Amino acid sequence: MSQSRMSAERALRKVRTLARKGQFGDALALCSAELKRFPQEKRLVAEFDAIGRKIPADRLPLEVQVERLKVLFEEGGHAALIAWASRLAPHFPRFPVLPKMLGGSYQALERYDRAAGAYRLAALLTPNDAAVQRNVGAVLAKLSRHGEAVAAYDAAIRLDPSDYKTIGSRAISLGALSRQEEAMAAFEAAIALAPDDLALRHDQALAQLAFGDTAAASTSLSVIHERMPHHAESHFTLSRMRRYEQDDPHIAEMEALLARPGSSVEERVYLHFALGKAHDEAGDVDRAFGHFAAANLLKRELLPYDIEAQAKMFEDVGRGFEDFAPKLAGFTSNVALARRPIFVLGMPRSGTTLTEQILASHSKVRGGGEMRALRDAIQPQFRSLADGSEEEARQAVDKIRAAYGRALDEAGGAEPIVTDKMPANFIYAGFIPLIFPEASIVHLGRDRVATCWSNFRQFFADDSSGYVYDLSDLARYHRLHDEQMAFWNRMVPGAIQRLDYETLTDNQEAETRRLLAVCGLDFEPACLDFHNTKRRVETASRTQVQRPMYRGSSEEWRRYEAHLAPLVEALQAEWAAAA
């Protein structure tokens, strides 16, 4: 037996002896110390956990409690860790490991606003810890507070100039702020430090593509393919940049990659979506649909989704609004917004990107893209809005306005108006005119089958749209969307302006003039030439808004009519049930 093994054995015996004597605190303190020497000794971990359960947590020595919290974190017990560390932290305000762990657990649970607060406290306590500054930047980026994220990344890079991953994350946030030259320079700096990091090069290609620089994106992707020909995600990205004809060699190349042994589920998802698009453009709808169906089936396996839970959430939002609305009678918030928002919302793939591009072509409007800010501002305050007193609800409104106002400021530029084209904002649409009476709200409508089919054939990088990967869920979700919008139109009549996608594409000038008018904007000819407006667009509709108005897209699903009979039947059944 090795010397270290013998030492671990002796430590374990000592710990057990102390525990048998009832000296639990001493046993845990010794166990904690020995775990630092033998961190991989699972028997010590098990003994530590078993003894810790025998005495109240608040009677454990601080060091022992911290070790227990570390075990909780490693086991994924984030909710329990948050409850425990939150009770402990006020008693030890200068103990940085507590806010670090709190930040990590909040981050794991996607409670990014809380994570940012915890990490920022840790950064104050450990100003020379680059990892903490990097984590601050990461969660702020998740909140779309990219200006603040860049500042945090800058602090981390000053502490560790060789951290190419942080430099790359900073580049992504700079791109989100439409600071194109700075973003590209940051990508080049990161790649110079890590030329073999293909994920970094792919992030660069995505940023170049978002800014419309397809030549640079092609160059970046070609470097990836030279070094790793089977890099599935980059083949998917390449497929978004080009049109396909029959016998295109890239189709055969991707088919061969799909048949390659050992490919992951994620890689097959990318390739199936790419091949679906390629065969669609090459005119083979049967093979295209087969690939789209396979991609969605695989994606659904990776991302379980409960449509009934979604329906209940919609219902809860509606009930919360009914309880909330009377509390604002006669109330005007003192929290002023420096910029006025225009909300563009509806089902995904219903024309929100096109509508935002038209608005962002106006001299007074900044295109904010798909902002998570409304949801992130409302959700932490929802219980106060719905269940709180009148005073609590009004205070919550002030907090929501302040948080959302910061997000508008983060959009960059000097324009006085910012668009927020997060489609899912329709969930909270009725709250908007009460909380943001200065805002305009535009709801996009489009043919239901066309909308659902456009979603089904689209890869979504954000995993929050789990309903799109099953045709029956898509039909049900569309019905929930329509019911939610009907509810809001009853609750806040006249506050939400509907824009029909097909009418917009068929009568561009008349509908553009009407759109600008309902948003309080004078007509400008540039809004008709929206495809000439240079701005970052990250959604799948990027190519559409970089060319003149395209008509007829809502009829394209009819090429797949034989395959989409179940979708059409499901939509009909949903509406028969709703009647």
C-alpha positions in Angstrom: 0.0 0.0 0.0 1.4 3.5 -0.9 2.3 6.0 1.7 -0.5 8.3 0.7 -3.0 5.5 0.8 -1.9 4.6 4.3 -2.2 8.3 5.3 -5.7 8.4 3.9 -6.6 5.2 5.8 -5.3 6.6 9.1 -7.2 9.9 8.5 -10.4 7.9 7.9 -10.0 5.9 11.1 -9.4 9.1 13.1 -12.5 10.7 11.7 -14.6 7.7 12.5 -13.2 7.5 16.0 -14.1 11.1 16.7 -17.6 10.6 15.3 -18.2 7.5 17.5 -17.3 9.6 20.5 -19.9 12.2 19.5 -17.3 14.8 18.7 -18.9 15.6 15.4 -17.5 19.1 15.0 -13.9 17.9 15.5 -14.6 15.0 13.2 -15.8 17.2 10.4 -13.0 19.7 10.9 -10.5 16.9 10.6 -12.3 15.4 7.6 -12.3 18.8 5.9 -8.6 19.2 6.4 -7.8 15.7 5.2 -10.0 16.2 2.1 -7.7 19.1 1.1 -4.8 16.6 1.2 -6.8 13.7 -0.5 -9.5 15.4 -2.6 -10.1 12.2 -4.6 -10.7 10.0 -1.6 -14.4 9.1 -1.9 -14.6 7.4 1.5 -13.6 10.7 3.2 -16.3 12.5 1.2 -18.9 10.0 2.1 -17.9 10.1 5.8 -17.9 13.9 5.8 -21.5 13.9 4.3 -22.7 11.2 6.7 -21.5 13.0 9.8 -22.7 16.3 8.6 -26.3 15.0 8.5 -26.2 14.2 12.2 -25.9 17.8 13.4 -27.8 21.0 12.5 -26.1 22.9 9.7 -25.9 26.1 11.6 -23.8 24.4 14.3 -21.1 23.4 11.9 -17.8 25.3 11.9 -17.6 27.8 9.0 -14.9 25.9 7.2 -16.9 22.7 7.5 -20.1 24.4 6.2 -18.1 25.7 3.2 -16.9 22.2 2.4 -20.5 21.0 2.6 -21.5 23.7 0.2 -18.8 22.7 -2.2 -20.1 19.1 -2.2 -23.6 20.4 -2.9 -22.3 22.5 -5.8 -20.5 19.5 -7.3 -23.6 17.4 -6.9 -25.8 20.0 -8.6 -27.7 20.8 -5.5 -28.0 24.5 -6.5 -31.3 25.3 -4.9 -30.2 23.9 -1.5 -26.8 25.7 -1.8 -28.5 29.0 -2.5 -30.8 28.6 0.6 -27.9 27.6 2.8 -25.3 30.1 1.5 -27.8 33.0 1.6 -28.4 32.4 5.3 -24.7 32.1 5.9 -23.4 35.0 3.9 -24.7 37.9 6.0 -22.7 36.6 9.0 -19.5 36.4 7.0 -19.7 39.4 4.6 -16.0 39.3 3.8 -15.8 35.6 3.0 -15.6 35.6 -0.9 -16.1 31.9 -1.4 -19.8 32.3 -0.5 -20.8 34.9 -3.2 -18.6 32.9 -5.7 -20.6 29.7 -5.0 -23.9 31.6 -4.9 -23.0 33.2 -8.3 -22.2 29.7 -9.7 -25.5 28.2 -8.5 -27.6 31.1 -9.7 -25.8 30.9 -13.1 -26.5 27.1 -13.3 -30.2 27.8 -12.7 -30.1 30.5 -15.3 -31.0 33.2 -12.7 -28.5 35.5 -14.3 -29.5 38.7 -12.6 -29.0 37.2 -9.2 -25.7 35.6 -10.4 -24.5 39.0 -11.5 -25.1 40.5 -8.1 -23.3 37.6 -6.4 -20.3 37.6 -8.7 -20.0 41.4 -8.4 -19.8 41.1 -4.6 -17.2 38.4 -5.0 -15.3 40.8 -7.4 -15.3 43.5 -4.7 -13.9 41.0 -2.2 -11.3 39.6 -4.6 -10.5 42.4 -7.1 -7.5 40.5 -8.5 -9.4 37.3 -9.4 -9.7 37.2 -13.2 -12.1 34.3 -13.1 -14.7 36.2 -11.0 -14.5 39.2 -13.4 -14.9 36.8 -16.4 -18.0 35.3 -14.7 -19.5 38.7 -14.1 -19.1 39.4 -17.9 -20.6 36.0 -18.8 -23.8 36.4 -16.8 -24.2 40.1 -17.9 -23.9 38.9 -21.5 -26.7 36.4 -20.9 -28.8 39.3 -19.7 -27.9 41.2 -23.0 -26.2 43.9 -20.8 -23.3 43.8 -23.2 -21.8 47.2 -22.4 -21.4 46.1 -18.7 -20.2 42.7 -19.9 -17.4 44.3 -21.9 -16.3 46.3 -18.9 -16.1 43.2 -16.8 -14.3 41.3 -19.5 -11.8 44.2 -19.7 -11.1 43.9 -16.0 -10.5 40.2 -16.4 -8.2 40.7 -19.4 -6.2 43.3 -17.5 -5.6 40.6 -14.8 -4.9 37.9 -17.3 -4.0 39.2 -20.8 -3.4 35.6 -22.1 -7.0 34.5 -21.5 -8.1 34.1 -25.1 -11.5 32.8 -24.2 -12.4 35.9 -22.3 -11.1 38.0 -25.2 -13.3 36.0 -27.5 -16.3 36.5 -25.3 -15.6 40.2 -25.2 -15.6 40.2 -29.0 -19.1 38.6 -29.1 -20.4 41.3 -26.7 -18.8 44.0 -28.8 -20.5 42.5 -31.8 -23.9 42.6 -30.0 -23.3 46.3 -29.4 -22.7 46.7 -33.2 -19.2 47.8 -32.6 -18.0 45.9 -35.6 -14.4 47.1 -36.0 -13.7 46.5 -32.3 -15.3 43.1 -32.3 -13.3 41.9 -35.3 -10.1 43.2 -33.8 -10.9 41.4 -30.6 -11.5 38.1 -32.5 -8.2 38.5 -34.3 -6.4 39.1 -30.9 -8.0 36.0 -29.4 -7.2 33.9 -32.5 -3.5 35.1 -32.4 -3.3 33.6 -28.9 -5.1 30.4 -29.8 -4.9 29.8 -33.5 -6.0 26.1 -33.1 -9.3 26.9 -31.3 -11.9 26.2 -33.9 -14.8 27.2 -31.7 -13.3 30.6 -31.5 -12.9 30.8 -35.3 -16.6 29.7 -35.7 -17.7 32.5 -33.3 -15.8 34.9 -35.5 -17.5 33.5 -38.6 -20.9 33.9 -37.0 -20.1 37.5 -36.1 -18.9 38.2 -39.7 -22.1 36.7 -41.0 -24.3 38.7 -38.7 -22.7 41.9 -40.0 -23.3 40.8 -43.6 -19.6 40.1 -44.4 -20.1 36.8 -46.1 -16.7 36.8 -47.8 -14.9 37.1 -44.5 -17.2 34.5 -43.0 -16.4 32.1 -45.9 -12.7 32.6 -45.3 -13.1 31.8 -41.6 -15.1 28.7 -42.3 -12.6 27.4 -44.9 -9.9 27.5 -42.3 -12.0 25.4 -40.0 -12.7 22.9 -42.8 -9.1 22.6 -43.7 -8.2 21.7 -40.1 -11.3 19.7 -39.3 -13.3 18.6 -42.3 -16.0 17.0 -40.2 -16.8 20.1 -38.1 -20.5 19.8 -38.5 -21.5 23.2 -37.1 -19.4 25.1 -39.5 -20.9 23.1 -42.4 -24.3 24.1 -41.1 -23.2 27.8 -41.0 -21.9 27.5 -44.5 -25.2 26.2 -45.7 -27.0 29.3 -44.4 -24.7 31.5 -46.6 -25.4 29.9 -50.0 -28.0 28.5 -52.4 -27.9 25.0 -53.7 -28.6 23.3 -57.0 -28.8 19.6 -57.8 -25.4 17.7 -57.7 -23.8 20.5 -55.5 -20.7 18.8 -54.1 -21.3 20.2 -50.7 -24.5 18.1 -50.5 -22.5 14.9 -51.1 -19.9 16.1 -48.6 -22.5 16.6 -45.9 -24.2 13.3 -46.6 -20.9 11.6 -46.2 -20.3 13.3 -42.9 -23.8 12.3 -41.7 -22.9 8.7 -42.4 -19.6 9.0 -40.6 -19.4 6.6 -37.6 -19.1 8.1 -34.2 -20.8 11.4 -34.9 -22.6 12.9 -31.9 -26.4 13.7 -31.8 -25.6 17.4 -31.9 -23.5 17.0 -35.0 -26.3 15.0 -36.8 -28.8 17.7 -35.9 -26.6 20.4 -37.6 -26.1 18.2 -40.7 -29.8 17.2 -41.0 -30.9 20.9 -40.9 -28.2 21.9 -43.4 -29.1 19.0 -45.7 -32.8 19.9 -45.4 -32.1 23.4 -46.6 -29.8 22.1 -49.4 -32.3 19.6 -50.8 -35.1 22.1 -50.5 -33.2 24.6 -52.7 -32.2 21.8 -55.1 -35.9 20.9 -55.6 -36.0 17.5 -53.8 -38.8 18.1 -51.3 -39.0 14.5 -50.2 -35.4 14.2 -49.2 -35.5 17.7 -47.7 -38.5 16.9 -45.5 -36.8 13.6 -44.4 -33.8 15.6 -43.1 -36.0 18.3 -41.4 -38.0 15.6 -39.7 -34.9 13.7 -38.6 -33.3 16.9 -37.3 -36.4 17.8 -35.2 -36.7 14.3 -33.8 -33.1 14.3 -32.6 -33.3 17.8 -31.3 -36.5 16.9 -29.4 -34.6 14.0 -27.7 -32.0 16.5 -26.6 -34.5 19.0 -25.3 -37.6 17.6 -23.6 -40.5 20.0 -23.7 -43.9 20.0 -21.8 -46.5 21.9 -23.7 -49.0 21.5 -20.8 -46.5 23.3 -18.5 -46.3 26.0 -21.1 -50.1 26.3 -21.2 -50.2 26.6 -17.5 -47.6 29.4 -17.5 -49.6 31.4 -20.0 -52.7 30.9 -17.8 -50.8 32.1 -14.7 -49.6 35.2 -16.5 -53.1 36.1 -17.5 -54.4 35.6 -13.9 -51.5 37.6 -12.6 -52.4 40.5 -14.9 -56.0 40.5 -13.8 -54.9 40.9 -10.2 -52.2 43.5 -11.1 -54.0 45.9 -13.4 -56.3 47.5 -10.8 -53.4 48.4 -8.6 -52.0 50.9 -11.1 -55.1 53.1 -11.3 -54.0 56.7 -11.3 -50.3 55.7 -10.9 -47.5 57.2 -12.9 -44.0 55.9 -12.3 -41.2 58.4 -11.5 -38.7 56.2 -13.3 -38.0 57.9 -16.6 -36.7 56.1 -19.7 -34.0 57.8 -21.7 -35.1 56.0 -24.8 -38.6 55.0 -26.1 -39.1 51.3 -26.9 -41.0 49.7 -29.8 -41.9 46.1 -29.1 -42.2 43.9 -32.2 -43.7 40.5 -31.1 -45.6 37.4 -32.2 -44.9 33.9 -33.2 -41.3 33.2 -34.2 -40.9 33.3 -38.0 -43.9 35.6 -38.4 -42.0 38.6 -39.9 -40.6 40.2 -36.7 -37.1 40.5 -38.2 -38.4 42.1 -41.4 -40.5 44.6 -39.4 -37.6 45.5 -37.1 -35.3 46.0 -40.2 -37.9 48.4 -41.7 -38.1 50.4 -38.4 -34.3 50.3 -37.8 -33.9 52.0 -41.2 -35.4 55.1 -39.8 -33.0 57.8 -38.6 -34.6 57.9 -35.1 -34.6 54.2 -34.5 -32.0 51.8 -33.2 -32.5 48.1 -33.9 -32.1 46.3 -30.5 -32.7 42.8 -31.8 -34.1 40.0 -29.7 -33.7 41.3 -26.2 -34.3 39.1 -23.2 -34.7 42.2 -21.1 -38.5 42.4 -20.7 -38.8 38.8 -19.4 -35.7 39.2 -17.2 -37.2 42.4 -15.7 -40.7 41.1 -15.1 -40.1 37.6 -13.9 -38.3 38.5 -10.6 -41.1 41.0 -9.8 -44.0 39.0 -11.0 -45.3 37.8 -7.6 -45.1 41.4 -6.4 -47.2 42.5 -9.4 -49.7 39.8 -9.1 -49.9 39.0 -5.3 -48.4 42.0 -3.7 -50.1 45.0 -2.2 -50.8 48.1 -4.3 -47.6 49.7 -2.9 -45.6 46.6 -3.6 -46.9 46.3 -7.2 -46.1 50.0 -7.9 -42.6 49.5 -6.5 -42.2 46.5 -8.7 -43.2 48.6 -11.7 -40.5 51.1 -10.9 -37.9 48.3 -10.6 -39.0 46.8 -14.0 -38.7 50.2 -15.7 -35.3 50.8 -14.2 -34.0 47.4 -15.3 -35.5 47.6 -18.8 -34.2 51.2 -19.2 -30.7 49.9 -18.5 -31.2 47.4 -21.3 -32.3 50.1 -23.7 -29.3 52.1 -22.9 -27.1 49.0 -23.6 -28.4 48.9 -27.2 -25.8 51.4 -28.3 -26.1 54.2 -30.7 -27.7 57.6 -30.1 -31.1 57.1 -31.6 -33.9 58.1 -29.2 -36.0 55.0 -30.0 -35.0 51.3 -29.7 -36.8 48.3 -31.1 -37.1 45.1 -29.1 -38.1 42.3 -31.4 -38.2 39.3 -29.0 -41.1 37.4 -30.4 -41.9 35.7 -27.0 -42.7 39.1 -25.5 -46.2 38.4 -26.6 -46.5 36.4 -23.4 -46.4 39.6 -21.3 -47.8 41.9 -24.0 -50.7 43.2 -21.8 -48.3 44.3 -19.1 -46.4 46.6 -21.5 -48.9 49.5 -21.9 -49.4 49.6 -18.2 -45.7 49.5 -17.2 -44.4 51.3 -20.4 -47.2 53.7 -21.5 -44.7 55.5 -23.8 -44.0 52.3 -25.8 -45.5 51.2 -29.1 -46.4 47.5 -29.6 -46.6 45.8 -33.0 -47.9 42.3 -33.2 -47.1 40.3 -36.3 -49.6 37.9 -37.8 -48.9 35.4 -40.6 -50.6 32.4 -42.2 -50.6 29.7 -39.4 -49.4 26.8 -41.5 -46.6 28.9 -43.1 -45.5 30.0 -39.7 -45.4 26.5 -38.2 -43.6 25.1 -41.2 -41.1 27.9 -41.1 -40.4 27.1 -37.5 -40.1 23.3 -38.0 -37.5 23.7 -40.7 -35.4 26.1 -38.6 -32.5 25.4 -36.2 -32.8 27.6 -33.1 -29.7 28.2 -31.1 -31.8 29.3 -28.1 -33.2 26.2 -26.4 -36.2 28.1 -25.0 -38.3 27.2 -28.0 -38.7 23.5 -27.4 -42.2 23.4 -29.0 -40.8 23.9 -32.5 -39.4 20.4 -32.8 -42.8 18.6 -32.9 -45.6 19.4 -35.3 -48.4 18.7 -32.8 -46.7 20.9 -30.2 -46.3 23.6 -32.8 -50.0 23.6 -33.6 -50.9 23.7 -29.9 -48.4 26.5 -29.2 -49.8 28.6 -32.0 -53.3 28.2 -30.6 -51.9 29.3 -27.1 -50.3 32.3 -28.8 -53.5 33.3 -30.5 -55.5 32.8 -27.3 -53.0 34.9 -25.4 -53.2 37.7 -27.9 -57.0 37.6 -27.9 -56.9 37.9 -24.1 -54.6 40.9 -24.3 -56.7 42.6 -26.9 -59.7 42.3 -24.5 -57.7 43.5 -21.5 -55.9 46.5 -23.2 -58.0 47.3 -26.3 -56.3 49.4 -28.9 -52.9 49.2 -27.2 -51.4 46.5 -29.5 -51.3 47.2 -33.2 -51.5 44.2 -35.5 -49.4 44.0 -38.7 -50.2 41.3 -41.2 -47.0 39.8 -42.8 -48.6 38.9 -46.1 -50.2 42.3 -46.4 -46.9 44.0 -45.7 -45.1 42.1 -48.4 -47.9 42.7 -51.0 -48.4 46.3 -50.2 -45.0 47.4 -49.0 -45.3 51.2 -49.1 -48.8 51.6 -47.7 -48.2 49.1 -44.8 -44.8 50.7 -44.1 -46.3 54.1 -43.8 -49.0 52.7 -41.5 -46.4 50.9 -39.4 -44.4 54.1 -39.0 -47.5 56.1 -38.1 -48.6 53.7 -35.4 -45.1 53.9 -33.9 -45.2 57.7 -33.9 -42.6 58.1 -36.7 -42.7 60.2 -39.8 -42.2 58.5 -43.1 -38.6 58.2 -44.4 -37.8 56.6 -47.9 -35.0 54.6 -46.3 -37.6 52.4 -44.7 -38.7 51.1 -48.1 -35.0 50.4 -49.0 -34.5 48.5 -45.7 -32.2 46.0 -47.4 -29.6 48.7 -47.7 -29.4 49.3 -44.0 -26.2 48.0 -42.6 -26.7 46.5 -39.1 -26.0 43.4 -37.2 -28.8 40.8 -37.7 -28.4 37.4 -35.9 -31.7 35.7 -36.7 -32.4 33.2 -39.4 -34.1 35.9 -41.4 -30.7 37.7 -41.9 -30.6 37.0 -45.7 -34.2 38.0 -46.2 -33.7 41.5 -44.8 -30.5 42.1 -46.9 -32.5 42.0 -50.1 -35.6 43.8 -51.4 -39.1 42.8 -50.2 -39.8 39.1 -51.0 -43.3 38.1 -51.8 -44.9 34.6 -51.7 -42.9 33.0 -48.8 -46.2 32.1 -47.0 -47.1 29.9 -49.9 -43.9 27.9 -50.0 -45.2 25.3 -47.5 -47.6 24.1 -50.2 -44.6 22.3 -51.9 -44.7 20.1 -48.8 -48.4 19.8 -48.6 -48.3 16.0 -48.8 -45.9 15.9 -45.8 -47.7 18.5 -43.8 -51.2 17.0 -43.7 -50.7 16.1 -40.0 -49.8 19.7 -39.2 -52.8 21.1 -41.1 -55.1 18.6 -39.3 -53.6 19.4 -36.0 -54.1 23.1 -36.5 -57.7 22.5 -37.6 -58.3 20.3 -34.5 -56.8 22.9 -32.2 -59.1 25.6 -33.6 -62.1 23.3 -33.5 -61.4 22.7 -29.8 -61.0 26.4 -29.2 -64.3 27.3 -30.9 
